[in-house]
Amino acid sequence: MPLAAFKAYDIRGKLDTEIDADFAYCLGRAVARCLSPKTVVIGRDVRESSPDLAAALAHGFVTEGVLVHDLGLCGTEEVYFATDHLDAGAGIMVTASHNPIEYNGFKLIGPGARPLTGAEFRRIEHLVEAPPCTDDDRPAGHIQPADVRGYYVDRVLSFVDTTELAPLRLVVNAGNGAAGPTFDAIADALALRGVCLEITRVHHQPDGTFPNGVPNPLLPENHAATGNAVVAAEADFGVAWDGDFDRCFFFDETGAAIPGEYVVGLLARSMMQRDGPGFIVHDPRVVWNTRRIVTERGGQPIVSPVGHVFLKDCMRRMNASYGGEMSAHHYFRDFMYCDSGMIPLLLILALLSKTGRSLGAEVADMRRLHPSSGEINFRVADPALIMAAVRERYESRASALDEIDGLSIEFDDWRFNLRSSNTEPLLRLNIEVAGNPTLLAERREEVSRLIRRTNLAQALAQGKCRMAVAAS
């Protein structure tokens, strides 16, 4: 079994060719040998392959004498919570989130729900590749079901004052993933506290065959299922989750999807109202709106490279109350610095209850002051060469430049970030401007044209080189 499934800081791959039950068994043993936990937490998503992989994973831990707390079907954030709540030495979520149906994977964490270090992750990879001999003298561990959802719900609800939540109409779209049962537990707890919500549920039943498509609300073609339901129900807003619901996507009262950078701004504002001024961490792709909101309220915005490992590390170092990525990951200090797809829903409910305004109205000023392009992807042969060409074109005229993650270049009235994908041969471009949609369109076309031309010139040059070699 090749180890192509090991990525930068998680594991995912095609079933049978990159991940199978033997792989999962070896992974359990490898994590046990690397981290030496006495207890671990295992959860799984709704994919049809996940129960067998979770069982093999648990068997690996049992072989190494570890007690396994089995959460069953749940979300990644519930594994984070249970690992901390149960004082476990490690936690693993079996999930491929929004990847195609023929994939699965594993998300690994250490004690206290902290991310693994790079050295730990590479050590685990080595132990999976070369499994240790079984220690026949080691006493076997065992597996026991664990139900901590009630405690998890209490933690999530602690982020808002439920007595102040207004009676609102809400659409929720679980995408037939794992979110449905967990949301129902939260909704039941809200009802017991006297909160009156009118809820329309879309694709709510967990179904590993994904009859309505793999749950990935980031894709524009998946927006209509939630947006149309919002309009039909005359709801105040809608929310959709991916398969393991660590990402959440919002839709305003017209059914329009809210770009992720504006959600970061809303949540930064909410958390500063809750916890006071302090540090707010954000990714470098689209930043001006978040900077404005944080600084206007006496806080300090801190930029971090993209990725949960980097966001969490930065938040821990700065003791930041909140961190957000435009890709819909939202992290909270009072949730073990981990990402949650349910806490943002409650914070938006609390925000609209307090202001009495619509979600569209809350976002309108952000859209007007800081229009953005959305992420534009380019499939290229040599990302580094194109990054160098873009830098050469714009660096001399820039007012600011950084390479925290990719290349970020600022001017007085526009800014862009260009970075390589961690998983694909892609360059990802985001552009933002200071209140000028016409300029946004011009700069989008200008930078895109430069990228395409550079990539084409490289391809032609390589083709000529190959022909010259063949001729010789």
C-alpha positions, 0 to 999 in steps of 0.5 A: 500500500503506497503512502500517497495518502499522507498529506501535509498535516492530514491523511486522505486518499482513494479507497483500496489503492491508497487507504484500506482496513490494513492501512487503518490498522497500521495507523492505529498502531503507529499513533499508539507507538508515536504518542503513547496514549493510554486512551484515544477518541475515534469518531467517523463520518457518514461515508459507507467505508468509514465504519470498517476503517474506524473498526480497523483503526480501533483494532490497531490501538487495542493491539497496542493496549490502548483504551478506545472511546468510540464516538460513532457517527459525529463531526470532527469538532466532536472528536476535538471536544471529546479528546479534551473533555475525556483527557485522551492522549489522541483523537482521530476522525475518520473522514474525507469531508468534502472529497469525492465519494471514492475517497476517505481519510483521517484527521489526527490530533494530540492531547488537549486537541492540539495539532500534531507536530510535523515531526510526530506526523512524519514519525507516524507515517514512517511507522505505518510504512514499516509497522513494528512487530507485535508485542505479545506480552502487551496487555490488550486494550478495549473499546467502549462507546462514548456519548459526550454530545450533551457536554459538547452541546453545552460548550457550544451554547456557552458562546451565546446568551440564549435568553437574548436569541430572537425567534428567527426562521432558519434553513439548515442543509446538512448535505446528507453528511454528519451534521444532522443529528448534532444540529438536532441536539443543539436545536433541542437544547435551544428549545428547552431553553425557550428559544423559538426557531422555525427551522427548515431542514434540507438533505438532513438525513445522514446517507453515505451514498450522498444522493444529493451529491458530496456535501461541498457547499463551497462549490457554486453549483451547490448553492441553489439547494440552500439558497432556494430553500431560504427563499421558499421558507422566507427564512432570515438566513441559511447555513450549509455544512460540509461532510464532517461539518468543520466548515459552514457556509452562510446565505442571506435572506435573498438566498445569496451565498455570503463570501467567506471573508465577510463571514470572518469579519462578522465573527471577528466583530461578534467575538470582540463584542463578547471577549473585548479587544484583543488579537484576531487571526486571519489568513492572508488571502483577503484581509482588508475588511477584517483589518478594518473591523478589528482595528476600528474596535481596538483589536489587533489583526494578525495574519497567519499562513493558510491551514488549521495547523498554522492558524491554531499555532498562531492563536495559541501563541497570541492568545487570540479569541478567534481565528478565521479563514475565508474557506469557512474554517472558524477557530475559537480559543474557548473551544480548544483553539479548534474549528467549529461549524456549529459555533458560527451559526449560534454567533450569527443568530445572536448577532441578528437577534441583537441588531434586528437587521437582516444578514444581507444588511449586515454584509452590505457595507462590507461588500461596498467598502471591500469588493473581492474577486473570489478565489480564481484557480489556475492549473499551471506547469511551474507555479514558482516560475509564474510567481516570480514573473508576477512579483517582477511585474508588480513589486517596484510599484507596491506599497507593501509586500509579504510572503507569509503564504504565497505572494501578497502585494498591496497598492493604495487602492487594490491588493492581491494574494497569489499562492500555490495549492498544498494539494494540487498543481494550482495557483490560487488568486484573490484580489480585493479593492477599495470600493471600486468594482470597476477596478476589481474587474480590470485588475482581475483581468490584468493579473489573470492575463499575466498568469496565462501568458507566462504559463503558455510561454513556459509550455512553448519553451519546454516544447521547443526544448523537447523537440531539440533534444529529440532531433539531436 
